[in-house]
């Protein structure tokens, strides 16, 4: 396909963002493309862990971990066949909803 055709396909794909609210999670958005019964999943994978320190007496450990978050936003789904085989877009992080991940490193007292 020529450059103009691909540019037009990209512009058409950007129409997916009409009415898209970056603040709204696809997991609690009720609309035609997304519902509580749809197959929405959020996968959290622990990629790697390296034990840095272990204190058995205090029941504490320190580790470096890598985490991968994977999810699908059904509000931004298209058929690549309809868009000259374009199957992904590169977007700025703040232009799509992204799950907030806040690691907690709290030590709990009196764990019985």
N, C-alpha and C positions, 0 to 999 in steps of 0.2 A: 504494500500500500504506500501511496505517496505521503509526504510530510503533511500536506493540508488535510488529507483524509484522517490521518492519525490525530492531528490537532483537533479536528472536529469531533472525533470519537472521545477524546479526553474531555472536551467541553460538554459533550452529552453526558458523560459519566459524572461530571461535577453537578449535574442537575439532581443527582441523588441527594445532595445536601439541601435541597429546597425543603424547608420546614424541619431540618435536622437540628436538634438541640444537643449541643456538646455536653451540657450539664446533666442530661437525662441518661441514666443507665439503661441499656437494652434489656436488662433483667427485670425492670419494673415499669417499663413503658407499655402502656396499653394502646395499641393502634392496630391497623390491619396487618402489618408485617410482623408484629411482635406481640406475643401474649404470654401469659403465665404458663400456658400449655405447650408453647413452642419448645423446640430442642435447644434451649440456651444453656451453654455450659461455660464454666470458668475453670480452667485447669491450672493448678499451681504445682510446679515440679521443682523439687530440690535438685539442682544440677550437681553441685559438688559441695563438700564440706571438709574443712580442715580443722582438726582439733588444735587449738592454740594452748589452752591451759585447762587443767582439771584439778579441782579442789574437792576431794571426796569428803573431807571433814565438814565443809560448808555446803556440800551438795551443789556445787556450782561448776559450770564449765564455760569456756570462751571458745568460740569457733568462728571461722570465716565461712560464709555460705554463699552460693550463687542460686538465684531463684528465677525461674522462667514462668511468666504469666501468659496464658494463651486463651483467647476468647474469640467469639464470632459475633459481630453486630449485624443482625438480620436486616437492619434498616439500610445497610450499605451493601446489598447483594445485587449482582447483575449477572447476566449471561454473557460470557466473553465472546461468544459467536455473534452477538448483536453489536459488538464494539470492536470489530477488526482484531479479534483474539487478544485484546487487552484484558489481562486477568488480575492485575494489581495496580495500585496507584502509590506514589510516594507523596506523603502529606506531612505537614507540620504536626507535631505532637498535640498542640493545643486546638487543632481543627477537628479532632474526633474524640469521643468519649474514651477514657482510659481508666481502668480500675485503679483506685488509690490503694497503695500497698504501704502499710506503716508497720515496720517490724517492732515488736515489743521485746524489750530486753529486761523486763522486770523480774526481780527475785521475789518469790512468794515466801512468806514466813508461815510456819506452822502447817506444813502440807502433810496432813494425816488422812 
